[in-house]
Amino acid sequence: MRGRHFDTGHGQIRVWLTDDRPGVLVLPGIRWSGRPLTEEIALCAPGHPVAVADLPGVGGSAPGAADGVGAAADALAQVAGALGVHTVVGLDMSCDLAAAVAGRVPGCRELVQVDRGHLTAARETAPPDVTPRGDGTHLSRLWQTVRNAHLFAPGSERATVPGRAELPSPAALDRTVVAFAERPEAFTALWQTWCRAGEDPLAGGRPVTAQVNPEGTGPTSVHEWLGRLSKAHGHPAPETPDGTSPDRPEAARDRARRALPLAGGQACGTPSSPVVIRETAIRRAFTDTSVGQIHVRLAGDPAAPPLLALHSAPGSAGLLEPLMRGLAEDFHVIAPDYPGNGESDKPWRDGIDIGRLADVMAEVAERHAGCPAFLWGTHTGALIALEMCVRRADLVRRAVLEAPPLLPPDFTADILEHYLPPLRADRFGSHLVRAWGMRHDMFLFWPWYRDRTAADRPLRVPRARELHDWTVGLLQSGPTYHLSYAAAFRYPTRDRLPKLTVPALICAGPDDMLADNLPALRSAAPDGVTLATTPATCWYPDQDPAAVAETVRRYRDYLAAA
């Protein structure tokens, strides 16, 4: 299974593939996001070449297409055209959206709707309010919404649906909830798109080939609805030069439909036609490495000098997006999630070290940069950047190391014992409360588990929306969140720092809990390394905008001096 991002006229759409040439595009509804559904399909029917989309605003798909049926259908149709699929499947809430997509896709021969009764019933109910709240209870509400969709009919949450499919595992539920949670403001827009998709003028352009449980709310098992697809559902069928299947009587209508303008201004794509690329500040991609797929964010001109931005544990590079925008004026910024963190693959279940993470980040740099790159890393990322400088100095021009940890041995031992509690999903979603509490107290105390006045930090708890983003990054890392964290605390910073030969700036902002390390770092650093206090920690919430701008300017000036 592989993840892939497609550029459309409404931003990127992420798709999960069981095969490089799928014949089927599946649109999940309320019960699944793309990745866990694809994993379920791969387990139930490993021979099915299928693509499953993250819907607009869900997971790695941009929210631009979530607000409006036409935009959502156009974006998904572009993906379907680029893949060359001939079958579109809509599950529960996505039944009518699948019809609107199929009506835009030349070469689509099959439209399958599953559990349409769920959509019919949901139109009579209001979408759940998942606006971030200061106590984090909106995440529990979202969990219950997704879990209940597997158990009950909409608006009737007292008796389970007879004959329903088994509940997904807590881990699969968690992946779906976290994907919906990435952009909570898009959830309501997507709900309205689901409910209004039947009004789209092209929703009836492709007759429904098969309806699975049309009157029922389901859920129908994945194995059952996959078995209802036609026997020709595998790879795309051969096409005529004009892009249509030779045996289709609707070929003339498809040729006319191919000229349908997309909301972004271009006709709907066929497998050989270019997709529309809308300029976005930050794009996403997956990079293949020796340990699996690494999820990266990209900003700036690809022709500009490359800069690898390495985030702090335990979340993802999502928190670096404001910094990426600031540096993208001068650099092509590449910000990966570490293996085991964020949306990268989770290849490890046991301990790893900073050296292994540095090797993988070097692979990312080689694949995206093609020449020596600048490095910027914070906390755990600063140590990975340091180790890259020691191991692969040939790949590095200059480095900024923000607040690399260098703690006393007794403090390190205490942190390794208490700082990294297990974070595993259970059937009730109680891990969401734990994750929210951990992120909340990280702004109050250092370390977060010492809730005493002596451990107070001079920070405020972020606003609910900001704290939500910090928590989602932790939840994306899930049960492997602690691996890069533990690797950082075990790293022999004092021993490795003297081996640094690349020009480097070691710095920290005044609100950083590791700023007190600067004197110890100064004593361990070799000659030629610059140490300084910066006005701000750019990726922290509630930093003074002028201080952030000045800090970014200092980063640019130091790196540009190469």
Secondary structure as UniProt FT lines:
FT   STRAND          2..8
FT   TURN            9..10
FT   STRAND          11..17
FT   STRAND          24..27
FT   HELIX           34..44
FT   TURN            46..47
FT   STRAND          50..53
FT   TURN            56..57
FT   TURN            59..60
FT   HELIX           63..65
FT   HELIX           69..83
FT   STRAND          87..91
FT   HELIX           92..94
FT   HELIX           95..102
FT   TURN            103..104
FT   TURN            106..107
FT   STRAND          110..114
FT   HELIX           116..122
FT   TURN            123..124
FT   TURN            134..135
FT   HELIX           137..151
FT   TURN            154..155
FT   TURN            162..163
FT   HELIX           170..181
FT   HELIX           184..196
FT   HELIX           197..199
FT   TURN            201..204
FT   STRAND          210..212
FT   HELIX           222..226
FT   TURN            227..228
FT   TURN            231..232
FT   TURN            241..242
FT   TURN            246..247
FT   TURN            249..250
FT   HELIX           251..257
FT   TURN            258..259
FT   TURN            263..264
FT   TURN            271..272
FT   STRAND          283..289
FT   TURN            290..291
FT   STRAND          292..299
FT   TURN            302..303
FT   STRAND          306..310
FT   HELIX           317..320
FT   HELIX           321..327
FT   TURN            328..330
FT   STRAND          332..336
FT   TURN            339..340
FT   TURN            342..343
FT   HELIX           354..368
FT   STRAND          373..378
FT   HELIX           380..391
FT   HELIX           393..395
FT   STRAND          396..402
FT   HELIX           409..418
FT   TURN            427..428
FT   HELIX           430..442
FT   TURN            443..444
FT   TURN            448..449
FT   HELIX           453..455
FT   HELIX           464..477
FT   HELIX           478..480
FT   HELIX           482..490
FT   HELIX           493..496
FT   HELIX           497..499
FT   STRAND          504..508
FT   TURN            510..511
FT   TURN            513..514
FT   HELIX           515..517
FT   HELIX           518..524
FT   TURN            527..528
FT   STRAND          530..533
FT   TURN            538..539
FT   TURN            541..542
FT   HELIX           545..560
//
